[in-house]
Amino acid sequence: MENIGLNELRERFLSFFEKQGHQRLSSAPLVPQSDKSLLVINSGMAPLKPYFSGEATPPSPRATSCQKCIRTPDIERVGKTSRHGTFFEMLGNFSFGDYFKREAIQWAWQFCREELDIPVERLYVSVYLDDDEAYDIWTKEIGVDPSHMKRLGKADNFWEIGSGPCGPCSEIYFDRGEQYCCGSPDCAVGCDCDRYVEFWNLVFTQFNSDGAGNYAPLERKNIDTGMGLERLACIMQGVDNLFEVDTIRNIINHVAKIAGISYGDSEKSDVSLRVITDHIRSTVMMTCDGILPSNEGRGYILRRLLRRAARHGRLLGITEPFLFEVCNTVINESGGAYPELVSKADYIRRVLKIEEERFGQTIDSGLGILKTCIDDLRSAGGKQLSGCEAFKLYDTFGFPVDLTLEILEEQGLELDKAAFDDLMNEQRQRARAARTEAGDLGWTGIDFSEISKADTEFLGYSELSAKAKVLAIIAEGELQDQAGQGAEVTILLDRTPFYAESGGQVGDAGTLVSDKTHVIVNDVKKSGGRSLHKAIVQAGVLSVGDMVDANVDQERRRAIMRAHSATHLLHKALKKVLGDHVEQAGSLVEPDMLRFDFTHFSSLTSDELSKVADMVNESILEGLPVEVSEMPIARAKEMGAVALFSEKYGDVVRVVQMGGFSTELCGGTHVENTAKISMFLIRSEASVAAGVRRIDAFVGKQLISMIKERMDLISQVSQVLHVTPQDMYHRIEQDLNEMRALRRDIDRLKLDLFKEDAKNILFSAREIGSLKVITARKDGIDADSLRKIGDWLRDKEDSIVAVLSTVVDDKITFLSVCGKKAVEAGISAGKLISRVCASAGGKGGGKPDSAMGGGKDILKIDDALAQVDDFVVENMK
């Protein structure tokens, strides 16, 4: 067999199926675009679910792809075995109701034999136990020897997940040779040993399961095949595991070079090299697709992988950040297939470096504390670290619990995970308390496909009023035939001028009117391709089938358009001022207000904020024409159109151009000319997450209103100061300087008074042995003044023992001070104040020479002070 590199294998596969009439699909982002059941894409068919389910129309009845995938259930085994990994690429060819078994089998065999030249004697095939059709195609039409065929049961060769589409599978195996055999006389395809490697799974989706064991034939049968690219590369390159594959081995070599070791030196170092290599592949791909490290969801997956890789770097002796350097090799190896890696290289390196630096700080403190805990545990003969200690490590020091578990396992110890989970439960509940949009709008469980097969026709780009038919009314979570006055409802129309919340732009508001009803629309959300109008029936009765005049609140829409167009200008200005690493990480577009989240790694200086705002306002003043057009996505990319991480794009996209300044893919609504935005003002800039900043800004009427309020305030202040607005600054500065000077004079006078007061107190000192003891009440002065008196007494007389008290607003404060000789004589201000405060029902403490505390019972202050002499006699050496 020919030794073929991984990148060439990918291209051969995709090109082969293009020749068979398949459309090549780009890998979908690892962030699922329309599947809330997944945190990250974990299979080749996951992004294609809407095509298989009929929810969306595929771009072609035949498709082929190489999909980036992340799977983490076996993360603890990564590195310890040569098979497990978290990142892999899945090759696949798909039929959406077009061809079926015969073609899928023929092309699979043709690719293996003709394109890869795999010897026929090393290929084996399994089929489902009862799938005679597939068995006959393999043996009678393809010519596979029956001795190389194997029928397997439902667990191995039938694809099914609950109810829904399902069907039998046929898998292709490669025989690695007798040297990999387990030695059992029954060793054959399906054995768990290393001899027969399954590398291609052909799924024949031909049934619909009701989940209770009943299967009905599907009218439209589908093909879904999956072949792991890394596994195929292992076969073609004659290596034992994925870490020996050319592109992956190059990453291992880079890590080993940084660590100053070689792969194969020891099993312990090899484990760390494998962990780092696998995890850096995953993290580079995830970061490229817009995922940022966090403590929730997919962000936590990324953070966990990065930190696990960083820790294994430490086990290899690498103490400085290094993952950002290794990512260069990942990009070099995979950039040809995924060009976005190259274009976002600087951004990826920056994210990885910052996270690794943060973890370096965390791990240094956390590892030391955990080591102490482990040493104490071993000294006590224990085997289980308490959940409380693990929680403290996590909650106080940010030390990940999975890392604690991993280190304990290496030490042969356990964690009381149940106790840890109990302590974490309240935090997790708060973090996950947000309601889903579906629940909020009350359409959970309603199958709109039974009401309307078509998506809602959106007219709102060009029309703000339209005739529409009421297709469905939802009230209290159920479909209703009609709704009367006062009812809160969700309405499905066949067509609408209302924009449904999407891409950060809020939904439109307005009215639905007919001769028998008046409905107020407050918001519009999306459910698939359908627009659902959240509304209140203000008058009359609304019924399914009614024709209504759908009217968008035009003034509100125009205000939203101003803000949305401003976000495009802001995005471009940020890139120009800060750099191309800036990417939109979220937005909220409301009437004349916008919130824009973007990737950046430090707060913006006042100069940077000023440059950004000036650039946006210059683009507004230039009156740039805003042109919207639809075109193939390839052409849009050639134009330099900016695409957003979080958005899913089809083959035809909507491009919004603002003169020569900004070009973005966007489905939102916009002004016709930037001049209509009016003005732009940044209200605030702050951090919202690691590596993510947020800008809040005003435009249009909101900004005009805010400017008017500020001008009115300036006018009022200038009248109070009896100066013109132009002279306000100098007048305020002058008044402040005078106030500071007066305050300094007051402080000097107060200090002189304190000193006189302290001298008088010193005259009243009682002598106990060699010490001078003072007790005094100074009601009405604050605690700071009391402390100044005490400090003067202590510095003036080194044999002093003084306890002073004050009462302000029924709050008791005690102060104790001891001079140097008093401390040497055995008197501690901290212990003394503790006893005094306790006598008045309070608490206190501090250092040997100075301490403070409080009390609760004012009537016992004198009794408390009377304790001082006794304390001195009892404790004086």
C-alpha positions in Angstrom: 0.0 0.0 0.0 1.1 3.6 -0.6 2.1 5.6 2.4 -0.3 8.6 2.1 -0.2 11.7 4.4 -3.2 12.8 6.4 -3.8 16.0 4.4 -3.6 14.2 1.1 -6.0 11.5 2.4 -8.6 14.2 3.2 -8.3 15.7 -0.2 -8.5 12.4 -2.0 -11.7 11.5 -0.2 -13.4 14.8 -0.8 -12.3 14.9 -4.5 -13.5 11.3 -5.1 -17.0 12.0 -3.9 -17.1 15.3 -5.8 -16.6 13.2 -8.9 -19.6 11.1 -7.9 -21.9 14.2 -7.9 -21.5 15.2 -4.3 -21.3 18.8 -3.1 -18.3 19.4 -0.9 -19.3 21.1 2.3 -16.9 23.0 4.5 -16.5 21.8 8.0 -19.2 23.4 10.3 -17.9 25.4 13.3 -17.4 23.4 16.4 -20.1 25.6 18.0 -23.5 24.0 17.1 -25.5 26.5 15.1 -29.0 25.1 15.6 -28.7 22.2 18.0 -29.0 23.1 21.7 -28.5 19.5 22.7 -24.8 19.7 21.9 -22.1 21.8 23.5 -19.7 21.1 20.6 -20.0 19.2 17.3 -19.1 15.6 18.0 -19.8 13.8 14.8 -19.8 14.3 11.0 -23.5 14.2 10.7 -24.3 16.5 13.7 -24.3 19.7 11.7 -26.5 18.0 9.0 -29.3 16.9 11.3 -31.7 19.5 9.9 -31.2 18.1 6.5 -31.9 14.5 7.6 -34.9 15.5 9.7 -36.4 17.7 6.9 -36.3 20.9 9.0 -34.0 22.5 6.3 -33.4 21.9 2.6 -29.9 20.6 1.9 -27.8 22.5 -0.6 -27.6 19.3 -2.7 -29.1 15.8 -2.4 -25.6 14.5 -2.2 -22.9 15.9 0.0 -19.4 15.1 1.3 -17.4 16.7 4.1 -14.6 16.5 6.5 -15.9 17.7 9.8 -13.9 18.8 12.9 -15.2 17.0 16.0 -14.6 17.2 19.7 -15.4 14.4 22.2 -14.5 14.5 25.8 -16.1 11.5 27.7 -12.8 9.6 27.7 -10.6 12.6 28.5 -9.1 10.9 31.5 -7.8 8.1 29.2 -6.2 10.5 26.7 -2.5 10.1 26.8 -2.7 6.9 28.9 -3.6 4.9 25.7 -2.4 5.4 22.2 -6.0 5.4 20.8 -8.0 8.0 22.7 -8.2 11.6 21.7 -10.5 14.5 22.1 -10.1 16.0 18.6 -10.6 14.1 15.4 -11.7 14.7 11.8 -14.6 12.7 10.4 -14.9 12.1 6.6 -18.3 11.4 5.3 -20.6 11.1 2.3 -24.3 11.7 2.6 -27.5 11.2 0.7 -30.6 13.1 1.6 -33.3 10.9 -0.1 -31.2 10.4 -3.2 -29.1 7.2 -3.5 -29.1 4.3 -1.0 -27.3 1.1 -0.2 -26.0 0.0 -3.5 -24.3 3.2 -4.5 -22.9 3.8 -0.9 -21.4 0.3 -0.9 -20.0 0.5 -4.4 -18.3 3.9 -3.9 -16.9 2.8 -0.5 -15.4 -0.3 -2.0 -14.1 1.7 -5.1 -12.4 4.3 -2.9 -10.7 1.6 -0.7 -9.5 -0.4 -3.7 -8.9 2.1 -6.5 -8.0 5.3 -4.7 -6.2 3.8 -1.7 -5.1 0.5 -3.2 -5.8 -1.5 0.0 -5.3 -5.2 -0.7 -8.5 -7.1 -1.0 -7.3 -9.8 1.4 -6.9 -7.2 4.2 -10.5 -5.9 3.9 -13.3 -7.3 5.9 -17.0 -6.2 6.1 -19.7 -6.5 8.7 -23.5 -6.1 8.1 -26.5 -6.2 10.4 -27.7 -9.7 11.3 -30.9 -9.5 9.2 -29.7 -7.1 6.4 -29.7 -9.6 3.5 -29.9 -6.8 1.0 -26.5 -5.3 2.1 -25.0 -8.8 2.4 -26.0 -9.7 -1.2 -24.7 -6.4 -2.6 -21.3 -7.0 -0.9 -21.0 -10.6 -1.9 -22.8 -10.9 -5.2 -22.3 -7.5 -6.8 -19.0 -6.3 -5.2 -17.6 -9.8 -5.0 -16.4 -9.8 -1.4 -15.5 -13.4 -0.4 -18.1 -14.6 2.2 -15.2 -15.6 4.4 -14.5 -11.9 4.7 -18.1 -11.1 5.7 -19.5 -11.0 9.2 -23.1 -10.6 10.5 -23.3 -8.7 13.7 -26.2 -7.9 16.1 -28.0 -4.8 17.0 -25.4 -3.5 19.4 -22.7 -3.4 16.7 -24.5 -2.9 13.4 -27.7 -1.0 13.9 -27.8 2.8 14.4 -30.6 4.0 16.6 -31.0 6.8 19.2 -34.4 6.5 20.9 -37.3 7.2 18.6 -36.9 8.6 15.1 -35.0 7.7 11.9 -32.7 4.7 12.3 -31.3 1.8 10.3 -28.7 -1.0 9.9 -25.0 -0.3 9.4 -22.3 -1.9 7.4 -18.7 -1.5 8.6 -15.4 -1.9 6.7 -12.4 -3.4 8.6 -8.7 -3.5 8.0 -6.8 -6.6 9.0 -3.5 -5.5 10.6 -2.1 -9.0 10.6 -1.7 -12.0 12.8 1.0 -10.2 15.0 -1.9 -8.1 16.4 -4.1 -11.1 17.1 -5.3 -11.8 20.7 -4.6 -15.6 20.1 -8.2 -16.7 20.6 -9.3 -19.3 18.0 -12.5 -17.3 17.7 -10.7 -14.0 16.8 -12.5 -12.4 13.9 -14.2 -9.2 12.9 -15.8 -7.7 16.0 -13.1 -9.0 18.4 -11.9 -6.4 20.9 -8.2 -7.1 20.1 -6.0 -4.9 17.8 -6.1 -7.1 14.7 -9.3 -6.0 12.9 -9.7 -2.2 12.8 -13.1 -0.8 11.8 -12.5 2.4 9.9 -15.6 3.1 7.8 -19.2 2.9 9.0 -22.0 3.1 6.4 -25.4 3.8 8.0 -28.5 3.0 6.0 -31.3 5.1 7.5 -34.4 3.3 6.3 -36.7 3.0 9.3 -38.6 5.2 11.7 -38.6 3.9 15.3 -41.4 4.6 17.8 -39.0 3.9 20.6 -41.0 0.8 21.6 -39.4 -1.7 19.2 -41.6 -1.0 16.2 -40.1 0.1 12.9 -41.8 1.6 9.9 -40.1 2.0 6.6 -39.1 5.6 5.8 -40.5 7.1 2.6 -37.2 9.0 2.0 -34.2 6.8 2.8 -30.8 8.4 3.7 -27.2 7.5 3.7 -24.8 8.7 6.4 -21.3 7.4 6.4 -18.4 8.2 8.7 -14.7 7.5 8.5 -12.2 8.8 11.0 -9.4 10.5 9.1 -6.8 9.8 11.7 -7.7 6.2 11.9 -7.5 5.9 8.1 -4.1 7.6 8.2 -2.9 5.1 10.7 -3.8 2.3 8.2 -2.3 4.0 5.2 0.9 5.0 7.0 1.4 1.6 8.7 1.6 3.1 12.2 0.2 1.7 15.4 -1.7 4.7 16.7 -2.9 8.2 15.9 0.1 9.9 17.6 2.4 8.3 15.0 0.4 9.9 12.0 2.6 12.4 10.2 0.8 15.7 11.0 0.2 14.7 14.7 3.8 13.3 15.1 5.1 16.7 14.0 3.2 18.3 16.9 4.6 15.8 19.4 8.1 16.5 18.1 7.6 20.2 18.6 6.5 19.7 22.3 9.4 17.3 22.9 11.9 19.8 21.5 10.6 22.5 23.9 10.8 20.0 26.8 14.3 18.8 25.7 13.3 15.2 25.5 12.4 12.6 22.8 9.2 10.7 22.3 9.8 7.2 23.5 12.2 8.1 26.3 9.8 6.9 29.0 6.2 5.9 29.3 5.6 8.7 31.8 6.9 11.5 29.5 5.1 9.9 26.5 1.8 10.2 28.4 2.3 13.9 28.9 3.5 14.4 25.3 0.3 12.7 24.0 -2.0 14.7 26.3 -0.4 18.0 25.2 -0.5 17.0 21.5 -4.1 16.0 21.6 -5.3 18.9 23.7 -3.5 21.5 21.7 -5.2 20.3 18.5 -8.6 20.6 20.2 -7.9 24.0 21.8 -6.6 25.6 18.6 -9.7 24.4 16.7 -12.1 25.5 19.4 -10.5 28.9 19.8 -10.5 29.4 16.1 -14.3 28.8 16.1 -15.0 31.5 18.6 -15.0 29.5 21.9 -13.3 31.4 24.8 -12.1 29.9 28.1 -14.8 30.2 30.8 -16.2 28.2 33.8 -19.4 27.1 32.0 -20.4 25.0 29.0 -18.1 24.7 26.0 -15.9 27.4 27.4 -15.2 25.1 30.4 -14.3 22.3 28.0 -11.7 24.6 26.4 -10.4 25.8 29.7 -10.1 22.2 31.0 -8.2 21.0 28.0 -5.8 24.0 28.0 -5.1 23.6 31.7 -4.7 19.9 31.5 -2.2 20.4 28.7 -0.4 23.2 30.7 -0.1 20.9 33.7 1.4 18.1 31.7 3.9 20.7 30.4 4.9 21.2 34.0 5.4 17.5 34.5 7.8 17.7 31.6 9.7 20.5 33.2 8.3 23.3 31.1 7.6 26.2 33.5 6.9 29.0 31.0 3.9 29.4 28.7 4.5 27.2 25.6 1.2 26.1 24.2 0.9 29.3 22.1 4.2 28.3 20.4 3.0 24.7 19.7 -0.2 26.0 18.2 2.0 27.3 15.3 2.7 23.7 14.3 -1.0 22.8 14.5 -1.8 25.7 12.2 0.9 24.8 9.8 -0.3 21.2 9.6 -4.0 22.0 9.2 -4.1 25.5 7.7 -4.4 24.2 4.2 -7.7 22.4 5.0 -8.9 25.1 7.4 -7.7 28.5 6.1 -9.5 30.3 9.0 -6.7 28.9 11.2 -4.2 31.0 9.3 -6.2 34.1 9.2 -6.9 33.9 13.0 -3.4 32.7 14.0 -2.5 35.8 16.0 -5.8 35.7 17.8 -5.5 32.0 18.7 -2.0 32.4 20.0 -3.1 35.4 22.2 -6.0 33.5 23.7 -3.9 30.5 24.5 -1.1 32.5 26.0 -3.3 34.6 28.3 -5.1 31.5 29.6 -1.9 29.6 30.2 -0.4 32.6 32.0 -3.5 32.8 34.2 -3.4 29.1 34.9 0.3 29.4 35.8 -0.6 31.7 38.6 -3.4 29.4 39.7 -1.5 26.2 39.6 1.6 27.5 41.5 -0.5 28.4 44.5 -3.0 25.5 44.1 -0.4 22.7 43.8 1.4 23.8 46.9 -1.8 23.8 48.9 -2.9 20.4 47.5 0.5 18.9 48.3 0.1 20.0 51.9 -3.3 18.5 52.0 -2.0 15.2 50.6 0.9 15.2 53.0 -1.4 15.7 55.9 -3.8 13.1 54.6 -1.0 10.5 54.4 0.3 11.4 57.9 -3.1 10.7 59.3 -3.3 7.4 57.4 -6.2 8.6 55.3 -7.1 7.7 51.7 -9.8 10.2 50.9 -9.4 14.0 50.6 -12.4 15.8 52.0 -14.8 17.6 49.7 -14.4 20.7 51.8 -10.7 21.0 51.0 -11.2 20.3 47.3 -14.0 23.0 47.3 -11.8 25.5 49.0 -9.1 24.9 46.4 -11.7 25.4 43.6 -13.6 28.3 45.1 -10.8 30.3 46.7 -7.9 29.6 44.4 -9.6 28.6 41.2 -8.0 25.2 41.1 -10.1 22.9 38.9 -11.6 19.9 40.6 -10.9 17.6 37.7 -7.2 18.4 38.1 -7.5 17.6 41.8 -9.0 14.3 41.0 -6.3 13.5 38.4 -3.5 14.3 40.9 -5.1 12.3 43.7 -5.5 9.3 41.3 -1.8 9.6 40.5 -1.1 9.4 44.2 -3.4 6.5 44.8 -5.9 8.6 46.7 -9.5 9.5 46.3 -11.8 12.5 46.7 -15.1 12.7 48.6 -16.8 13.8 45.4 -20.3 13.6 46.9 -19.4 16.2 49.5 -17.7 18.4 47.0 -20.8 18.2 44.7 -23.0 19.2 47.6 -20.9 22.3 48.2 -21.0 23.1 44.5 -24.7 22.6 44.1 -25.9 26.0 45.1 -23.4 27.8 42.8 -24.4 25.6 39.9 -28.0 26.2 40.5 -27.5 29.9 40.3 -25.4 29.6 37.2 -28.0 27.5 35.4 -31.1 29.3 36.6 -31.8 31.3 33.4 -34.9 30.3 31.6 -34.8 29.2 28.0 -36.4 31.3 25.3 -38.8 28.6 24.4 -40.1 28.3 28.0 -40.3 32.1 28.2 -42.6 32.3 25.2 -44.6 29.2 26.0 -44.3 27.3 22.7 -42.4 24.3 24.2 -43.7 21.0 22.8 -45.7 22.5 19.9 -45.0 21.0 16.5 -45.4 23.9 14.1 -44.8 21.6 11.1 -48.3 20.2 11.6 -49.7 23.8 11.3 -47.5 25.0 8.4 -44.9 23.2 6.3 -43.4 26.5 5.1 -41.3 29.0 7.0 -42.8 32.5 7.8 -42.3 34.7 4.8 -40.3 37.7 6.0 -41.2 41.0 4.3 -39.6 43.4 6.8 -36.5 44.4 4.8 -38.7 46.4 2.4 -42.1 46.6 4.0 -43.3 47.7 7.5 -46.9 46.9 6.9 -48.5 43.9 5.3 -51.6 41.7 5.2 -51.1 38.4 7.0 -53.1 35.3 8.0 -53.2 34.0 11.5 -52.1 30.4 11.3 -51.9 29.6 15.1 -52.6 31.1 18.5 -50.8 29.9 21.6 -52.0 30.8 25.0 -50.9 29.2 28.3 -48.7 26.8 26.4 -51.4 25.3 24.3 -52.9 25.9 20.8 -56.1 27.9 20.9 -58.7 28.5 18.2 -59.2 32.1 19.4 -58.2 34.6 22.2 -60.2 37.4 23.7 -59.5 40.8 25.2 -56.6 40.8 27.7 -55.2 37.4 26.6 -51.4 37.1 26.5 -50.7 35.1 23.3 -48.0 34.0 20.9 -49.1 34.2 17.2 -47.9 32.5 14.1 -48.5 34.3 10.8 -48.0 33.1 7.3 -46.1 36.3 6.4 -44.8 39.2 8.5 -43.0 42.5 8.3 -41.9 42.1 11.9 -38.2 41.3 12.4 -37.7 38.4 14.8 -34.9 38.7 17.3 -31.7 37.5 15.7 -28.0 38.3 15.5 -28.3 40.5 18.6 -31.0 42.7 17.1 -34.2 42.8 19.2 -37.5 41.9 17.8 -39.9 44.5 16.4 -43.0 45.7 18.1 -46.3 47.0 16.6 -49.9 46.0 16.0 -52.1 43.4 14.4 -55.4 45.0 13.4 -58.6 43.8 11.8 -62.2 44.9 11.8 -62.9 42.8 14.9 -59.6 42.9 16.9 -56.7 45.0 18.0 -53.5 43.2 19.1 -50.4 44.8 20.6 -47.2 43.0 19.5 -44.4 43.4 22.1 -41.7 41.1 20.8 -41.0 38.6 18.0 -38.8 35.4 18.4 -37.7 32.7 16.0 -38.5 29.0 16.2 -36.7 27.4 13.3 -37.7 29.4 10.2 -41.0 30.6 11.8 -41.6 34.0 13.4 -43.6 33.9 16.6 -45.2 37.2 17.8 -45.6 37.7 21.5 -48.6 39.9 22.0 -51.6 41.0 24.1 -55.1 41.1 22.7 -56.1 44.7 23.5 -59.6 44.6 22.1 -62.0 42.2 20.4 -61.4 38.6 19.6 -58.5 37.1 17.5 -59.2 33.8 15.7 -57.2 31.3 13.7 -57.7 32.1 10.0 -58.2 35.8 10.5 -56.6 38.2 8.1 -54.9 41.1 9.9 -53.0 44.2 9.0 -49.5 43.7 10.5 -47.9 47.1 11.3 -44.4 47.5 12.6 -43.8 50.4 15.0 -41.8 52.5 12.5 -40.2 54.9 14.8 -38.9 52.1 17.0 -37.6 50.1 14.0 -35.8 53.2 12.6 -34.1 53.6 16.0 -33.1 49.9 16.0 -31.7 50.3 12.5 -29.6 53.3 13.6 -28.1 51.2 16.4 -27.5 48.1 14.2 -25.7 50.1 11.5 -23.6 51.7 14.2 -22.4 48.3 15.5 -20.9 47.6 12.0 -19.0 50.9 12.1 -17.9 50.2 15.6 -16.7 46.7 14.8 -14.6 48.0 11.9 -13.2 50.9 13.9 -12.1 48.6 16.7 -10.3 46.4 14.2 -8.5 49.5 12.8 -7.5 50.9 16.2 -6.8 47.7 18.1 -5.9 45.1 15.4 -7.4 42.3 13.4 -7.6 40.0 16.4 -10.8 41.8 17.3 -13.8 39.7 16.7 -17.4 40.2 17.6 -18.3 38.0 20.6 -21.9 39.1 21.0 -24.1 42.1 20.7 -27.4 43.6 21.7 -29.1 46.1 19.4 -32.0 48.1 20.9 -33.7 51.4 19.9 -30.8 53.9 19.7 -28.7 51.8 22.1 -26.1 49.1 21.5 -24.0 46.8 23.5 -21.0 45.3 21.6 -18.9 42.5 23.0 -15.5 41.9 21.3 -12.3 39.9 21.8 -9.5 41.9 23.3 -7.2 41.3 26.1 -6.9 44.6 28.0 -9.0 47.6 28.8 -9.0 50.4 26.2 -7.1 53.5 27.0 -8.9 56.9 26.8 -6.9 57.6 23.7 -8.0 54.3 22.0 -11.7 55.0 23.0 -11.4 58.5 21.6 -10.0 57.2 18.3 -12.7 54.5 18.0 -15.5 57.0 18.6 -14.0 59.6 16.3 -13.7 57.0 13.5 -17.3 56.0 13.8 -18.5 59.6 13.9 -16.4 60.4 10.8 -18.1 57.6 8.9 -21.5 58.9 10.0 -20.6 62.5 8.9 -19.3 61.2 5.5 -22.9 59.9 4.8 -21.7 56.6 3.5 -24.3 54.7 1.4 -25.4 51.4 2.9 -25.9 48.8 0.2 -27.4 45.3 0.9 -27.0 42.5 -1.6 -27.2 38.7 -1.7 -24.4 36.7 -3.2 -22.6 33.3 -3.0 -20.6 33.1 0.2 -17.4 32.4 -1.7 -17.8 35.8 -3.5 -18.6 37.5 -0.2 -15.4 36.2 1.3 -13.4 37.3 -1.7 -14.8 40.8 -1.1 -13.4 40.6 2.5 -16.8 40.4 4.2 -16.5 39.9 7.9 -18.3 36.7 9.1 -19.2 36.3 12.8 -18.2 33.3 14.9 -21.6 32.6 16.2 -23.6 32.8 13.0 -24.5 30.0 10.5 -24.3 30.9 6.9 -25.7 29.1 3.8 -24.3 29.1 0.3 -26.0 32.4 -0.4 -25.5 35.2 2.1 -26.6 38.8 2.7 -23.8 41.3 2.6 -24.1 44.8 4.1 -21.6 47.3 2.7 -21.1 50.8 4.2 -19.2 52.7 1.6 -15.7 51.4 1.5 -15.4 51.3 5.3 -17.3 48.2 6.4 -18.4 45.0 4.7 -20.1 42.3 6.8 -22.4 39.3 6.5 -25.6 40.3 8.3 -29.3 39.4 8.3 -30.3 42.5 10.3 -32.0 45.7 9.3 -30.1 48.9 8.5 -30.3 52.6 7.6 -29.9 53.5 3.9 -27.1 56.0 4.7 -24.8 56.3 7.7 -25.8 59.9 8.1 -29.1 58.7 9.5 -27.4 57.3 12.5 -27.0 60.9 13.6 -24.3 60.7 16.3 -22.4 58.1 18.2 -21.2 58.2 21.8 -19.5 55.5 23.9 -21.1 55.4 27.3 -18.8 52.7 28.9 -16.2 50.1 28.3 -15.5 47.2 30.6 -14.5 43.5 30.8 -17.3 40.8 30.7 -15.1 37.7 30.6 -11.5 36.6 30.1 -10.4 38.1 26.8 -13.8 39.7 26.1 -14.6 43.5 26.4 -17.9 45.3 26.2 -18.8 48.7 24.8 -22.1 50.3 25.5 -23.0 53.2 23.3 -25.8 55.6 22.3 -26.9 56.9 18.9 -29.8 58.9 17.5 -32.6 60.3 19.7 -31.3 58.5 22.8 -28.0 60.3 22.4 -29.7 63.7 21.7 -31.8 63.2 24.8 -28.8 62.4 26.9 -26.9 65.4 25.6 -29.8 67.6 26.4 -30.0 66.3 30.0 -26.2 66.9 30.4 -26.5 70.4 29.0 -29.4 71.2 31.4 -27.3 69.9 34.3 -24.3 72.0 33.2 -26.6 75.0 33.0 -27.9 74.4 36.6 -24.5 73.9 38.0 -23.1 77.1 36.4 -26.0 79.1 37.8 -25.3 77.8 41.3 -21.6 78.7 40.9 -22.5 82.1 39.4 -20.2 81.6 36.4 -20.6 80.8 32.7 -20.4 77.1 31.6 -17.1 77.9 30.0 -15.6 79.0 33.3 -17.1 76.1 35.4 -14.0 74.0 35.3 -11.7 76.7 36.6 -14.2 77.8 39.3 -14.7 74.2 40.5 -10.9 73.6 40.5 -10.4 76.9 42.5 -13.1 75.9 45.0 -11.7 72.4 45.5 -8.2 73.8 46.1 -9.7 76.2 48.7 -11.6 73.3 50.3 -8.4 71.2 50.5 -6.5 74.0 52.1 -9.3 74.5 54.7 -9.4 70.8 55.4 -5.6 70.7 56.0 -6.0 73.7 58.4 -8.9 71.9 60.2 -6.8 68.7 60.4 -3.9 70.6 62.0 -6.2 72.2 64.5 -7.8 68.9 65.4 -4.4 67.3 65.8 -3.4 70.1 68.2 -6.6 69.5 70.1 -5.9 65.8 70.2 -2.4 66.4 71.6 -3.8 68.7 74.3 -6.4 66.2 75.1 -3.9 63.4 75.2 -1.6 65.4 77.5 -4.5 65.9 79.9 -5.2 62.2 79.8 -1.5 61.4 80.5 -1.6 63.5 83.7 -4.3 61.2 85.0 -2.2 58.0 84.6 -2.1 55.6 87.5 1.2 53.8 88.3 1.1 50.0 88.7 4.6 48.8 89.2 6.7 50.3 86.5 3.8 50.9 84.2 1.5 53.9 83.7 -2.1 52.9 83.3 -4.9 55.0 81.8 -8.6 54.5 81.2 -10.8 57.2 79.8 -14.1 57.8 78.0 -14.1 60.3 75.1 -17.7 60.1 73.9 -18.6 61.8 70.7 -15.3 61.5 68.8 -14.9 59.1 65.9 -12.8 56.0 66.0 -10.0 57.6 63.8 -9.7 60.4 66.3 -9.6 58.0 69.1 -6.8 56.1 67.4 -4.7 59.3 66.9 -4.9 60.0 70.7 -3.9 56.5 71.4 -0.9 56.6 69.0 0.3 59.8 70.6 0.1 58.3 74.1 2.0 55.2 73.0 4.7 57.1 71.2 5.1 59.7 74.0 5.4 57.2 76.9 6.9 53.7 76.3 5.6 52.4 79.7 2.0 53.4 79.0 -1.0 51.0 79.1 -4.1 52.9 77.9 -7.7 51.9 77.2 -10.0 54.6 75.7 -13.6 54.3 74.7 -16.1 56.4 72.7 -19.8 56.2 71.9 -21.1 57.6 68.6 -24.7 56.9 67.6 -25.0 54.2 70.3 -22.0 52.4 68.8 -19.2 51.6 71.3 -15.6 51.6 70.3 -12.7 50.6 72.6 -9.0 51.3 71.9 -6.1 49.8 73.7 -2.4 50.8 73.3 0.7 49.6 75.0 4.2 51.2 75.0 7.3 49.2 74.2 8.2 48.7 77.9 4.6 47.7 78.7 4.8 45.0 76.0 8.1 43.8 77.3 6.5 43.6 80.8 4.0 41.1 79.5 1.0 43.3 78.6 -0.6 42.7 75.3 -3.0 45.3 73.9 -4.8 42.6 71.8 -5.5 40.4 74.9 -6.4 43.4 77.0 -9.0 44.7 74.5 -10.5 41.2 74.1 -11.2 41.1 77.9 -12.5 44.7 78.0 -14.9 44.3 75.0 -16.2 41.0 76.4 -17.2 42.8 79.6 -19.4 45.1 77.5 -20.9 42.3 75.4 -18.6 42.7 72.4 -15.5 41.4 70.7 -12.0 42.9 69.9 -8.4 42.0 69.1 -5.3 43.2 67.5 -1.5 43.5 67.9 0.5 43.6 71.2 1.0 47.4 70.9 -2.4 48.4 69.5 -5.9 46.9 69.3 -9.5 47.9 68.8 -12.9 46.4 69.4 -16.5 47.1 70.2 -19.3 46.6 72.7 -23.0 46.3 72.8 -24.0 47.4 76.4 -23.4 51.1 77.0 -24.3 50.8 80.7 -21.3 48.4 81.1 -18.6 50.6 79.7 -17.4 51.8 83.1 -17.3 48.2 84.4 -15.3 47.2 81.3 -12.8 49.9 81.9 -12.5 48.8 85.5 -11.1 45.5 84.2 -7.9 47.2 83.0 -6.1 47.5 86.4 -6.8 43.9 87.3 -5.6 42.7 83.9 -2.3 44.6 84.3 -1.7 43.2 87.8 -2.4 39.6 86.6 -0.2 39.7 83.5 2.7 42.0 84.5 6.0 40.1 84.7 
